[in-house]
Amino acid sequence: MSKLSSWIGAARLRTLPLSISGIIVGSSIAGIEGYFDIAIFSLALGTTLGLQILSNFANDYGDGVKGTDNEERIGPARAIQSGLITQKDMMMAIVITSVATLLMAVLLIYAAFGSKMILTSLVFLFLGIGAIVAAIKYTVGDSAYGYRGFGDLFVFVFFGLVAVYGSYYLYSHDHNLVSLFPAVSIGLLSVAVLNLNNLRDRISDKRSGKITLVVKLGERRAKDYHYILILGALFCMVIYSVITSQDLNDFIYLLAFIPLIFHLLRVVNNEDPAKLDPELKIVALSTFGISFLFALGLIW
């Protein structure tokens, strides 16, 4: 495998569509209210993609250094685990990606607020820095919160609430509390991907001392939690549409929930963790499909 292919693998491109789902939803809500701006949209996408790639690099590094990624792990081989990328090179990639993401976040804040609204700009800058630190600290360091079962909270806040509600505010400079429903929905679906990943790796994580929420809950209750995440996301999205809908086009995203219903049936009957790996792509792409169809329904 070439060096470039190794870095592409470490970036985990299959996770990227999921990461931008919240931006698409928040931007579409702002767009129908007349607030859309292409510069803000582009920079928001870039910042979010940077955070996701940073998180992937840091996760590879943290789990690789700690020995969590080993021969017992079921998913695709990680870069450090397989020896394709050295720890030093991965740490350098983390630093470069952090700086690039922070720069993108600063440009985004300036595009949204200019030289005005200094306090609001500082709040968003704090959120940006917090997101970068959280992406790194998920598995890196002795106090890595992903090893204590708090990864779900980070994903929900930053890839759900901040991505949707925060992106809406960047456009509008105003609040829209009803948009919290799709923000919660995208957050729950994003957590579902993490939960499924941790279900797949439950046994190896437990043996290596990575105490994820799945390890704490156990397999049966983690599956129950997974159903709540998926069905809760469906409920929140429908509630938003019922409150705001103008016509049936606003419900077209329900089509993308169909694969998730069949997905839940496979999860409930699953006895082989290895067979959960393909389900990750289904949930991630379904979430992206939901966000795309949600936006399409609003502007159609």
Buried (B, 14 or more C-beta within 10 A) or exposed (E): EEEEEBBEBBBBEEBBBBBBBBBBBBBBBBBBBEBBBEEBBBBBBBBBBBBBBBBBBBBBBBBBBBEBBBEEBBBEEBBBBBEBBEEEBBBEBBEEBBEBBBEBBBBBBEBBBEEEBEEBBEBBBEBBEBBBEBBBBBBBBEEBBBBEBBBBBBBBBBBBBBBBBBBBBBBBEEEBEEBBBBBBBBBBBBBBBBBBBBBBBBBBBBEBEBBBBBBEBEBEEBBEBBEBBBBBBBBBBBBBBEEBBEEEBBBBBBEBBEBBEEBBEEBEEBEEBEBBBEBBBBBBBBBBBBBBBBBBBBEE
